[in-house]
């Protein structure tokens, strides 16, 4: 099987303070080495961005990004992180529209779009997360929800944008229930057709996320059109994450 480029993204959520992040990376880097054709991205909490960026500085194919951003450049936004602040801490990427931002913190499609545009304008690689909730899936609305989130989230985005889309069904996040490779593959096709309709490149990388682990990663990566994974729980332990990042589309 020919190797295709793969993207492995670790979303640490509200875990791993700076010292813990350094200990994690010391361990991870004894088990993993950079590989051509594979990117490993870490999304630590904002307070740990600089620790991760410093530890990974100069190592190719590893990168660090913010979990969320505010669209304003600066100002009275207590608790928020701007693109400038994230970049200053070493981030070169950002997750935008993660389901926990949407459903725990009430982020709207319009806010997601402002964040996407601010991050792209500020020179960050954006991973836009989309995905349906369980009731929406059961009502047969998966394609419509994902298409709406894409059309709104990517409004005004230029074809050359440094963009990745992550499909994360909300019912699969942190639940131990993952979409079958067939279900994930079908939604990935919906994503590519919406990208085409919007004039965005259909070879934009599209990741899958939601209860990805060492046991199911190879099966998911074997699906044509799944270019990588976005992983929460299974990225929190350096051994587990290194094992997961060793998976290839053919393994
Ligand atoms: P999970 O989280 O791997 O723990 O399901 C994925 C995510 O929320 O990005």
Boltz pocket constraint, residues with backbone or C-beta under 6 A from the ligand:
constraints:
  - pocket:
      binder: B
      contacts: [[A, 11], [A, 168], [A, 172], [A, 173], [A, 174], [A, 175], [A, 209], [A, 210], [A, 211], [A, 212], [A, 230], [A, 231], [A, 232], [A, 233], [A, 234]]
      max_distance: 6.0
